[in-house]
Amino acid sequence: MNVQEIIKNIEERDVKRKSFSLDRMRKMLELLGNPQKGLKSIHVAGTNGKGSTSNFIYNMLLKAGYNVGITISPHIERYNERIVVSNEEISDNDFKRLGEKVLEEEKSIIEDYEKLTYFEFITSIAFLYFKEKNCDLCVLEVGMGGLSDSTNVIESEDKLLAIITPVSFDHMAFLGNTLTEIASQKAGIITKGTTVISSNKDSDVVKVLREKSLEEEADFYDLDDIEILDLKIDDAKSSYSIKFKSQIIKDIKVNLIGYYQVYNSAIAIAGLMELRNKGKIKISDSEIRFGIAATKWPGRMELISKNPRILLDGAHNYDGIKNLAENLKLFSYDKLYLISSILSDKEHKKMLEILSSYSNDIILLDLDNKRKTDMSILKEEAKNYFNNVEVSSNLVGAIEKLKARAGKKDLVVITGSLYMVSEVKKIMDI
């Protein structure tokens, strides 16, 4: 098999099944020699913000001299982005080799357990790769949920830190229809004796996370335990000082746009400060600063053109769009133009309503994706909120059209799905 055949095999699998059992994943890893055992890990769950939070942690640990593995989802352009060790993506050859190993061992479990899911397959490759590369520490971003996510097989003694970013409504078919049900799924990564850091503000969510932490005898901290001082923020960056448990780190510089990146970086820093306090890791204040400043996260509030200004953001659910809207206040512009593509399992009416507060014009992209919203439905919904609604199946054409319309003081925003972010990256070669 070649790497494309392995990827095709992965893409044809169920993304997830509605089951809280990790039996299939554990059996698979047993046959692979339990590569996850002994991998000291930091686990990151949440609805929005877990990708950048994971990357903040990863970069700080790299600056501290650790050999660090990270697994993230989704990828933007290549599957290789999902599995990285010390700034080197897994090669096509290694992805193929380990993928074939998983496929071979999977044959013996299909009758009793069914085939691996999409996430289980990729996570199996990641654990094998991290073990081969002798990672000192691993940062594991949850694919979906937490309790039954394929990454949640790490032993309690190997899980140093559990971070839970803001929880909101997404993937309800798998995670539940209420915020507390979804929070319970995210809280599933909290295990015996670990340290827990949360950036959630919703009292019902915090209650679920606190109770689970108490049950597992895990130390719990949230934004009430973190003080952000001397915050300066604009449409390109931010800087601040952080106070956590009477310790202060000054002059932290974040080169990602947005208020929420301040909070994402702050809980990442607080988490590593606490691991340092407990003697679990060695990291200096300057290594923390350098790691935060070095963090990049493509496709999230990313300015991809300056004339005209084009902002690319993978806000793919209601809370993501709310964050985008909040951070648009950092920009000054005469007129804002929108290009958007919203998947069918998202709250598209509410997302369109928020976006309409910032623009009268929107181009809806009819992209070739099996999860897309029926364009006739989306167009009719958009007409309730926008004066001018266009539909285009030509991403290049839509971007060029708005480039021609927008002046130097205007802003073009492309948002609505990470799939679209991937397409933009490809066509603009960025």
Residue, then its C-alpha position, 0 to 999 in steps of 0.5 A: m500500500n502507499v500512503q494515499e491508500i492508507i489515508k483513503n482507508i482512514e477516511e472511509r471509516d466512521v468518525k466516531r460511534k456513540s459508545f462510551s467504551l474504550d474496549r476496542m481501542r485498548k484491545m488494539l493497543e494491546l496487540l500493538g504492544n501498548p505503546q501508550k504505556g509510560l508516555k507522560s502526557i498532557h491531555v487537552a479537551g474542550t469545544n473551542g481553543k484546544g488546538s492553540t492551547s495544545n500548541f502553546i504547551y507544546n512550544m513551551l516544552l520544546k523551549a525547555g529542551y524536552n523531546v515533545g510529541i503532539t497529536i492534533s485534529p483536524h489537519i489543515e492541509r496534510y494528515n502529517e500535521r496531526i502527528v509531530v515530534s519536536n517540530e518534525e511531522i511524521s513522514d509519509n513513509d512512517f505514516k504508511r509503515l505504521g498504518e500497515k501495522v495497525l491494519e494487520e493487527e486490526k484483522s484479529i479484532i474485527e469480529d469481536y470489536e468491529k473496525l477501528t474508527y477514524f480517530e482510533f486508527i490515527t491515534s494508534i499510529a500516533f502512540l506507536y510513533f511517539k514510542e518509537k521517537n522516545c518522547d519525553l512528553c506528549v501533548l494529546e488533543v482530544g478529537m471529540g468529547g473526552l470520556s470515550d475519545s481514543t486518546n483517553v487510554i493514557e494511564s492515570e500515573d502517566k497523565l500529568l495535566a488535564i486542560i479543559t478549554p471552553v465547553s459549548f454546543d457541538h457534536m450533540a449527536f455524540l456528546g449530548n444535548t445539554l451543556t452539562e451532558i457535554a461537559s461530563q463527556k469533556a470531564g472524562i479526561i480527568t483521572k486519579g490525582t492529575t492536575v486540572i486547569s479550566s478556562n470555562k466561565d459557565s457555572d454549570v460547566v465549572k460545577v461538573l468539572r469541579e465535582k469530577s476533579l473532587e471525585e478523582e482527587a485531582d487538583f482543580y484550577d480555573l480562571d478565578d485562580i489566574e490573574i492577567l495583569d497589564l494586558k495590551i492587545d491590538d489587531a496583531k498581538s497581545s502582551y500581559s503578565i500572569k499571576f498564579k499562586s502568588q508567582i508572577i511571570k511578566d512580559i508574556k507576548v502572544n503573536l496570535i490575534g484575539y482575546y481568547q488567545v490570551y486565555n488559551s495561553a494563560i491556562a497553558i502557562a498556569g498548567l506548566m507552572e503548577l507542574r513545575n511547582k510539583g516537580k514534574i517538569k523543569i521549565s524557566d520563566s524565560e522558556i515559558r515566554f519564548g514558547i508562547a511567543a513562538t507559537k503559531w496557529p494557522g487558520r485561526m484569526e490569521l491575516i493572510s493579506k494586507n492589501p486588501r486585508i483578508l482575515l482567515d478564521g476557522a470558526h466552525n461552530y456557534d461559540g467560534i463565531k461568537n469569539l470571532a465577532e468579539n475579536l473583530k472589535l480589535f480591527s478598524y475598517d470602513k466596510l467588512y465583506l464576508i465569505s462563509s461556508i457552514l457545515s450542516d451539523k452546526e447552528h447555521k441560523k445563529m451563526l449567520e445572525i451574528l455575522s450579519s451584525y458586522s456586514n450586509d454582504i455575504i458570499l456563501l461557498d458551495l464547496d464539495n463536502k459531504r457535510k455541507t449545508d444544503m445551499s438552498i436552505l442556507k441561502e434562504e436563512a442568510k436572506n433573513y439577515f443580509n441585504n446582499v447574498e451571493v452563492s459561489s462554488n468557485l472559492v478563487g473567484a469569490i476571493e478575487k471578487l472581494k479583493a476587487r471590491a474592497g478598499k485599503k481600509d476595508l476588511v475581508v473575513i473568510t470563515g465558517s469551517l476548517y474545511m474551507v480554511s484548508e481550501v483557502k490555504k491550498i489555493m493561496d499557497i500559504 
